[in-house]
Amino acid sequence: MRCNGYGGRKPVVEDFPGAPPFPEAGAPPTSYAVTIVDVAVDGTFPAEGFEEHEQAWARAAITAWSQRIG
């Protein structure tokens, strides 16, 4: 994350007047339903099915990270 706009510190909720509070987040995910290995298939990242594999990977990452917020 770029922090240069906040004096080298992590932004806090007070930096965003009128915004809702930041959600509490749990630990980072430790596993994902789809990984880059699945996208690579045999290590060659074949064009056949690439878009579907890539989208499944993105959905899995979003799902895993979204589950942290309670």
C-alpha positions as CSV (number, residue, x, y, z in Angstrom):
1,M,0.0,0.0,0.0
2,R,1.3,3.5,-0.8
3,C,1.4,5.5,2.4
4,N,3.1,8.6,1.0
5,G,-0.2,10.5,1.1
6,Y,-0.5,9.8,4.9
7,G,3.0,10.8,6.0
8,G,4.3,7.3,5.7
9,R,1.7,5.8,8.0
10,K,-1.2,3.5,7.4
11,P,-4.4,5.4,6.8
12,V,-7.0,5.4,9.6
13,V,-10.7,6.0,9.6
14,E,-10.3,9.6,10.7
15,D,-8.6,10.3,7.4
16,F,-12.0,9.7,5.7
17,P,-14.6,12.1,7.3
18,G,-18.1,10.8,6.9
19,A,-17.1,7.3,5.9
20,P,-18.3,4.3,7.8
21,P,-15.9,2.7,10.2
22,F,-13.4,0.2,8.9
23,P,-14.6,-3.4,9.4
24,E,-12.8,-5.6,11.8
25,A,-10.8,-8.1,9.8
26,G,-9.6,-11.6,10.8
27,A,-6.4,-13.3,9.8
28,P,-5.3,-13.4,6.2
29,P,-6.5,-16.5,4.2
30,T,-4.2,-19.5,4.3
31,S,-5.8,-21.4,1.4
32,Y,-7.7,-20.7,-1.7
33,A,-10.2,-22.8,-3.7
34,V,-8.3,-22.0,-7.0
35,T,-4.6,-21.1,-7.2
36,I,-2.1,-19.9,-9.9
37,V,-1.2,-23.6,-10.3
38,D,-4.8,-24.2,-11.5
39,V,-4.5,-21.3,-13.9
40,A,-1.1,-22.6,-15.2
41,V,-2.7,-26.1,-15.8
42,D,0.5,-27.9,-16.9
43,G,2.8,-24.9,-16.4
44,T,2.2,-23.5,-19.8
45,F,-0.8,-21.3,-19.1
46,P,-2.6,-22.7,-22.2
47,A,-4.9,-20.3,-24.1
48,E,-7.7,-22.9,-24.1
49,G,-9.7,-22.2,-21.0
50,F,-7.4,-19.5,-19.7
51,E,-10.1,-16.9,-19.2
52,E,-12.3,-19.3,-17.3
53,H,-9.3,-20.4,-15.1
54,E,-8.2,-16.8,-14.5
55,Q,-11.8,-15.7,-13.5
56,A,-12.1,-18.7,-11.2
57,W,-8.8,-17.7,-9.6
58,A,-10.0,-14.1,-9.1
59,R,-13.3,-15.2,-7.6
60,A,-11.5,-17.6,-5.2
61,A,-9.2,-14.8,-4.0
62,I,-12.1,-12.4,-3.5
63,T,-14.0,-15.0,-1.6
64,A,-11.1,-16.0,0.6
65,W,-10.3,-12.4,1.5
66,S,-14.0,-11.4,1.9
67,Q,-14.4,-14.2,4.5
68,R,-12.0,-12.3,6.8
69,I,-14.5,-9.5,7.5
70,G,-17.0,-10.4,10.1
